[in-house]
Amino acid sequence: MKNLLTPVAGVVLASLIVACSKDEAYNTQIPETNQQPTTAQVTGSVFEPALVPATDARIAQLTAPANFTVTKFADGLGKPRMLTVGASGAVYVTSRDAGTVTLLRDTNNDGVAEQKQVVANIKSVHGLTINGNRMYLVSINDVYVANINGDGTLSEPQRIINDLPDAGQHPNRTIAFGPDGKMYITVGSTCNACAEPNVEHATILQANADGSGRKVYAKGLRNTIGFGWHPQTKEMYGFDHGIDWLGDEQQQEEINLIKEGAFYGWPYIYGDGRYNPHPRPMGDTTYAQILAKTTLPVLQYEAHAAPLGMVFYTANQFPTEYQNDAFVTMRGSWNRTKPSGYKVVRVHFENGKPVSTQDFVTGFLVDGNQAQFGRPVGIAVQTDGSLLFSEDNNGVIYRVSYRR
């Protein structure tokens, strides 16, 4: 059955896709095979808040828990995306649109970057990470490595992988090294929901540090951009983007425990085991058979919030109750009547497991949620224990600090 979208009043669309309320059994109108028809309807919405400048007055009204302060670390950065921090406190930020990596330094420790220098030019560069004294960078098809010089600049990046899958709908690759010393690369799907012809799409890949030995580590992940390892358990968690056009409240964003060889359901199974009617499973395979091999999420978050960056907190500036929790940037929705996201959230872990989410930095939505001045993207912990996050609409990096 084709996914038919018909515009209504410019912003509301009727779609022949899943139809089930929050209280309705998820598969009542979706048969196991195509021997019976699937007929369902859902109303999807498009709403994008207007963009307004990040003025000092607007920044001053950003909110965080008691004794936390949100300030501007750097600005004038165009469309900054992912962040990482070196051992010396050097901050690096990518711009996919500009194809640059920029080095930022707070030389007098006042919480504001005084120095800004482009240290690499790579088309469509997005994810970056530091392993030892080397910087690893990933673009749509390529992975590069560069030495970090004593002054924080980079040597000429050398390409070690040149054949990652093409982008399609999701070009934002990210990269990190696990406790096992292996390199992990995220590759999103080319589409909203489809059967991918390339087995490396909608996956997390694993490779050696030199780019060799690449394999699919986990699959059925629509677009997992933010991921990391819990500092105590060393288990890998990732925040996956839900399918669009399933309504305001579906599909919720998923926190998954990422395990080698596991399958996470996309594009056929989502959420707590719901069936996505298009595309149907191929051949004689039933939804139930796919569900039986699907690893379901350990926690879910509001639909369409668009999780981007994720970092575990192990520094000492924040109170002890934040130790080993994760912070996640929610870039914000477009496929929803009322906006979700546009904030930074805390994922609270107990006994090494995620149990809840709480707002951490809010206030980017203004004018009765009709406008916004920031869509959070990258996130990293500075060497002094403060938290840095970027937003790619007004070109600002923010700093969150704690005062005892």
C-alpha positions as CSV (number, residue, x, y, z in Angstrom):
1,M,0.0,0.0,0.0
2,K,1.5,3.3,-1.0
3,N,2.1,6.0,1.6
4,L,-0.2,8.7,0.2
5,L,0.1,12.2,1.6
6,T,-2.5,14.9,0.6
7,P,-2.0,18.6,1.7
8,V,-4.8,20.1,3.8
9,A,-4.7,23.8,4.5
10,G,-1.0,23.9,3.8
11,V,0.1,22.3,7.0
12,V,-2.1,19.2,7.8
13,L,-1.8,16.1,5.8
14,A,-4.0,13.0,5.6
15,S,-2.0,9.8,5.2
16,L,-2.9,6.1,4.6
17,I,-0.7,4.8,7.3
18,V,-1.1,3.5,10.9
19,A,-4.4,4.2,12.6
20,C,-4.4,3.3,16.3
21,S,-5.0,5.5,19.3
22,K,-2.7,5.3,22.3
23,D,-5.2,2.9,24.0
24,E,-6.0,0.8,21.0
25,A,-4.2,-2.5,20.3
26,Y,-1.4,-1.6,17.9
27,N,-2.2,-4.2,15.2
28,T,-6.0,-4.4,15.1
29,Q,-6.1,-3.0,11.6
30,I,-2.8,-4.3,10.3
31,P,-2.9,-8.0,9.2
32,E,0.1,-10.2,9.5
33,T,0.4,-10.7,5.7
34,N,-0.9,-9.0,2.5
35,Q,-3.7,-11.7,2.1
36,Q,-5.9,-9.1,3.9
37,P,-6.0,-5.4,3.2
38,T,-4.5,-2.7,5.5
39,T,-6.8,0.3,5.7
40,A,-6.0,3.0,8.2
41,Q,-5.8,6.8,8.4
42,V,-3.9,9.3,10.5
43,T,-3.7,13.1,10.4
44,G,-0.2,14.4,10.4
45,S,0.8,18.1,11.0
46,V,3.6,20.4,10.0
47,F,4.5,23.2,12.3
48,E,7.9,24.9,12.4
49,P,8.3,27.8,14.8
50,A,9.6,31.0,13.3
51,L,13.3,31.7,13.8
52,V,14.2,34.8,15.9
53,P,17.7,36.2,16.9
54,A,19.5,34.8,20.0
55,T,19.5,38.2,21.8
56,D,21.0,38.7,25.3
57,A,17.5,39.1,26.7
58,R,16.3,35.8,25.2
59,I,19.5,33.9,26.4
60,A,19.0,35.3,29.9
61,Q,15.6,33.7,30.2
62,L,16.8,30.2,29.4
63,T,16.0,28.0,32.4
64,A,17.9,25.1,34.1
65,P,17.7,23.5,37.5
66,A,18.6,25.5,40.6
67,N,22.2,26.8,40.8
68,F,22.9,26.1,37.1
69,T,23.6,29.0,34.8
70,V,23.4,29.0,31.0
71,T,25.7,31.5,29.2
72,K,27.0,32.0,25.7
73,F,30.4,30.3,25.1
74,A,30.8,31.3,21.4
75,D,28.8,32.7,18.6
76,G,29.1,33.7,14.9
77,L,29.7,30.1,14.0
78,G,27.2,29.7,11.1
79,K,25.6,26.3,11.5
80,P,27.7,24.5,14.2
81,R,26.9,20.8,14.6
82,M,28.8,18.2,16.6
83,L,31.3,19.0,19.5
84,T,34.3,17.3,21.1
85,V,36.8,18.5,23.7
86,G,40.5,17.8,23.9
87,A,42.5,17.1,27.0
88,S,43.8,20.7,27.1
89,G,40.3,22.2,26.9
90,A,40.4,22.9,23.2
91,V,36.9,22.7,21.8
92,Y,36.2,21.5,18.3
93,V,33.0,21.9,16.4
94,T,32.0,20.8,12.9
95,S,29.8,22.6,10.3
96,R,28.4,20.2,7.8
97,D,27.2,23.0,5.5
98,A,30.5,24.9,5.5
99,G,32.6,21.7,5.5
100,T,34.8,22.9,8.4
101,V,36.2,22.0,11.7
102,T,36.7,25.0,14.0
103,L,38.9,25.1,17.1
104,L,37.7,27.3,20.0
105,R,39.7,28.2,23.1
106,D,38.8,29.9,26.3
107,T,42.3,31.2,27.1
108,N,41.5,33.1,30.3
109,N,39.0,30.6,31.8
110,D,36.1,33.1,31.9
111,G,33.7,30.7,30.2
112,V,33.9,32.5,26.8
113,A,35.9,31.4,23.8
114,E,38.3,34.2,22.8
115,Q,40.0,32.3,20.0
116,K,38.4,30.8,16.9
117,Q,40.3,29.0,14.1
118,V,39.3,26.7,11.2
119,V,41.6,23.7,11.5
120,A,40.2,21.4,8.8
121,N,38.2,21.6,5.6
122,I,36.2,18.4,4.7
123,K,33.1,18.5,2.6
124,S,30.0,17.5,4.6
125,V,32.0,16.8,7.7
126,H,29.7,16.1,10.7
127,G,30.8,13.7,13.4
128,L,34.1,13.9,15.2
129,T,35.9,12.2,18.1
130,I,39.3,12.1,19.8
131,N,41.1,8.8,20.3
132,G,44.5,9.2,21.9
133,N,46.2,12.1,20.2
134,R,44.3,11.7,17.0
135,M,41.1,13.3,15.7
136,Y,38.6,11.1,13.7
137,L,36.1,12.8,11.4
138,V,33.2,11.4,9.4
139,S,31.4,12.9,6.4
140,I,28.7,11.2,4.3
141,N,30.9,8.6,2.6
142,D,34.3,9.0,4.3
143,V,36.2,8.7,7.6
144,Y,39.4,10.8,8.1
145,V,42.0,10.8,10.8
146,A,44.4,13.7,11.7
147,N,47.1,14.2,14.4
148,I,46.4,16.8,17.0
149,N,49.3,19.2,17.1
150,G,50.6,20.8,20.3
151,D,48.7,24.0,19.7
152,G,45.5,22.2,19.1
153,T,45.6,22.5,15.3
154,L,45.3,19.4,13.1
155,S,47.6,17.8,10.6
156,E,46.3,17.2,7.1
157,P,43.4,14.7,7.5
158,Q,44.0,11.3,5.9
159,R,41.1,9.3,4.6
160,I,40.9,5.8,5.9
161,I,37.3,4.9,4.7
162,N,35.9,6.1,1.4
163,D,32.8,3.9,0.8
164,L,30.2,4.5,3.5
165,P,26.7,4.4,2.0
166,D,25.2,7.4,0.4
167,A,23.0,9.7,2.5
168,G,19.5,10.0,1.3
169,Q,17.3,11.5,4.0
170,H,19.8,11.2,6.8
171,P,23.3,12.4,6.0
172,N,24.5,13.1,9.6
173,R,27.1,10.4,10.4
174,T,28.6,10.3,13.9
175,I,31.6,8.5,15.3
176,A,33.1,7.4,18.6
177,F,35.4,4.8,20.1
178,G,34.1,2.2,22.5
179,P,35.7,0.7,25.6
180,D,36.9,-2.1,23.4
181,G,39.0,0.3,21.3
182,K,36.9,-0.2,18.2
183,M,35.5,2.6,16.1
184,Y,31.7,3.0,15.8
185,I,30.0,4.9,13.0
186,T,26.3,5.6,12.7
187,V,24.6,5.4,9.3
188,G,21.0,6.6,9.1
189,S,18.3,5.4,6.7
190,T,17.8,6.9,3.2
191,C,14.1,7.3,3.8
192,N,11.3,7.7,6.3
193,A,10.4,4.0,6.2
194,C,11.5,1.6,3.5
195,A,13.2,-1.7,2.8
196,E,16.9,-0.6,2.3
197,P,18.8,-2.3,-0.5
198,N,22.2,-1.6,1.2
199,V,22.7,-3.6,4.4
200,E,24.8,-0.8,6.0
201,H,21.9,1.7,6.0
202,A,20.0,2.2,9.2
203,T,22.8,0.7,11.2
204,I,25.7,1.3,13.6
205,L,28.9,0.0,12.0
206,Q,32.0,-1.2,13.9
207,A,35.6,-1.0,12.5
208,N,39.2,-1.1,13.7
209,A,40.9,2.2,14.3
210,D,42.6,2.1,10.9
211,G,39.2,1.6,9.2
212,S,39.7,-2.1,8.5
213,G,37.4,-4.9,9.5
214,R,34.2,-3.0,9.1
215,K,31.0,-4.8,9.8
216,V,27.4,-4.1,10.8
217,Y,27.2,-4.0,14.6
218,A,23.5,-3.3,15.0
219,K,20.7,-2.8,12.5
220,G,17.1,-1.7,12.2
221,L,18.0,1.8,13.6
222,R,16.3,4.5,11.6
223,N,18.7,7.3,12.5
224,T,20.7,7.0,15.7
225,I,22.9,10.1,15.9
226,G,23.6,10.4,19.6
227,F,25.1,7.3,21.3
228,G,27.7,6.4,24.0
229,W,28.7,3.9,26.7
230,H,27.6,4.0,30.3
231,P,30.6,4.8,32.4
232,Q,30.0,2.0,34.9
233,T,28.4,-0.8,32.9
234,K,30.2,0.0,29.6
235,E,26.9,-0.9,27.9
236,M,26.2,1.1,24.7
237,Y,23.0,3.2,24.5
238,G,21.7,5.2,21.5
239,F,18.8,7.6,20.9
240,D,16.9,6.7,17.7
241,H,14.7,9.0,15.7
242,G,11.1,7.7,15.2
243,I,9.2,7.4,12.0
244,D,7.5,10.6,10.7
245,W,3.8,10.8,9.5
246,L,2.4,8.5,12.2
247,G,0.6,11.3,14.0
248,D,1.5,13.8,16.7
249,E,2.3,11.2,19.4
250,Q,3.8,8.4,17.2
251,Q,6.5,7.3,16.7
252,Q,8.1,8.2,20.0
253,E,11.9,8.6,20.1
254,E,13.6,5.5,21.4
255,I,16.5,5.0,23.8
256,N,17.9,1.6,22.9
257,L,20.5,-0.6,24.6
258,I,22.7,-1.3,21.6
259,K,24.0,-4.9,21.5
260,E,26.1,-6.6,18.8
261,G,24.0,-8.4,16.3
262,A,20.7,-7.0,17.6
263,F,17.9,-5.8,15.3
264,Y,15.7,-2.9,16.5
265,G,12.7,-3.2,14.3
266,W,12.8,-0.4,11.7
267,P,11.0,-0.1,9.3
268,Y,8.4,-2.8,10.3
269,I,8.2,-2.6,14.1
270,Y,8.3,0.5,16.3
271,G,7.8,1.5,19.9
272,D,6.5,-1.1,22.3
273,G,6.0,-3.6,19.4
274,R,3.6,-1.8,17.1
275,Y,3.3,-2.7,13.4
276,N,4.1,-0.1,10.8
277,P,1.8,-1.0,7.8
278,H,4.0,0.4,5.1
279,P,6.2,-1.1,4.0
280,R,4.9,-4.6,4.8
281,P,7.4,-7.4,5.6
282,M,8.7,-8.9,2.4
283,G,7.8,-12.4,1.0
284,D,6.0,-14.8,3.4
285,T,7.5,-13.1,6.5
286,T,4.9,-11.9,9.0
287,Y,5.0,-9.0,11.4
288,A,4.9,-11.4,14.3
289,Q,8.1,-13.1,13.0
290,I,9.9,-9.8,12.8
291,L,8.6,-8.7,16.2
292,A,10.0,-11.9,17.7
293,K,13.5,-11.0,16.7
294,T,13.2,-7.2,17.5
295,T,14.9,-5.7,20.5
296,L,12.5,-3.1,21.9
297,P,13.5,0.2,23.4
298,V,14.4,0.5,27.1
299,L,12.8,4.0,27.3
300,Q,10.8,6.3,25.0
301,Y,10.6,10.0,24.7
302,E,8.1,12.5,23.2
303,A,7.5,12.0,19.4
304,H,9.4,14.0,16.8
305,A,11.7,15.8,19.4
306,A,14.7,14.8,17.2
307,P,17.5,13.7,19.6
308,L,20.9,14.7,18.2
309,G,23.9,14.7,20.6
310,M,24.4,12.5,23.7
311,V,27.1,12.5,26.3
312,F,27.5,10.8,29.7
313,Y,28.5,13.0,32.6
314,T,31.5,11.9,34.7
315,A,33.1,15.2,35.7
316,N,33.0,16.8,39.1
317,Q,31.4,20.2,38.7
318,F,27.8,19.1,38.8
319,P,26.2,17.6,41.9
320,T,26.8,13.9,42.5
321,E,23.3,12.9,41.5
322,Y,24.2,13.8,37.9
323,Q,27.1,11.4,37.9
324,N,26.8,8.7,35.1
325,D,23.6,10.3,33.7
326,A,23.4,11.3,30.1
327,F,22.6,14.6,28.6
328,V,20.8,14.7,25.2
329,T,20.1,17.6,22.8
330,M,16.6,17.7,21.3
331,R,16.8,19.7,18.1
332,G,13.0,20.0,17.8
333,S,10.0,18.9,15.8
334,W,8.4,19.9,12.6
335,N,6.0,17.0,12.1
336,R,3.7,17.8,15.0
337,T,0.9,20.2,15.9
338,K,2.6,21.5,19.0
339,P,6.4,21.6,19.0
340,S,8.4,19.1,21.0
341,G,12.2,19.3,21.7
342,Y,14.1,22.5,21.4
343,K,15.8,21.7,24.6
344,V,18.5,19.7,26.4
345,V,17.2,16.8,28.5
346,R,18.8,14.6,31.2
347,V,18.4,10.9,31.1
348,H,18.6,9.6,34.6
349,F,20.2,6.2,35.2
350,E,19.8,4.0,38.3
351,N,21.9,0.9,38.7
352,G,23.3,1.4,35.3
353,K,19.9,1.5,33.6
354,P,17.9,4.5,32.2
355,V,14.8,5.1,34.2
356,S,13.5,8.6,33.4
357,T,14.1,11.8,31.5
358,Q,13.9,15.4,32.8
359,D,14.1,18.8,31.2
360,F,17.6,20.3,31.8
361,V,17.8,23.4,29.6
362,T,14.6,24.9,28.2
363,G,13.4,28.3,26.9
364,F,14.4,28.3,23.3
365,L,10.7,28.3,22.4
366,V,9.3,31.8,22.8
367,D,6.3,33.9,21.9
368,G,3.8,31.2,23.0
369,N,5.8,28.5,21.2
370,Q,5.3,30.3,17.9
371,A,9.1,31.1,17.6
372,Q,12.5,29.7,18.6
373,F,16.0,31.0,18.8
374,G,17.9,27.8,19.1
375,R,17.8,24.1,18.0
376,P,20.4,22.2,20.1
377,V,22.6,19.8,18.3
378,G,26.1,18.8,19.5
379,I,27.0,18.3,23.2
380,A,30.2,17.7,25.1
381,V,31.7,18.1,28.6
382,Q,34.4,20.7,29.0
383,T,37.5,19.9,31.0
384,D,36.3,22.1,33.9
385,G,33.2,20.0,34.2
386,S,30.8,22.5,32.5
387,L,28.5,21.3,29.7
388,L,28.7,22.8,26.2
389,F,26.1,22.4,23.5
390,S,25.7,23.9,20.0
391,E,22.6,25.1,18.1
392,D,22.6,25.4,14.4
393,N,20.1,28.1,13.7
394,N,21.8,31.2,15.2
395,G,25.3,29.8,15.3
396,V,25.8,29.8,19.1
397,I,27.5,27.4,21.5
398,Y,26.1,27.5,25.1
399,R,27.8,26.7,28.3
400,V,26.0,25.3,31.4
401,S,27.9,25.7,34.7
402,Y,27.0,24.9,38.3
403,R,27.6,27.2,41.3
404,R,27.7,25.5,44.7
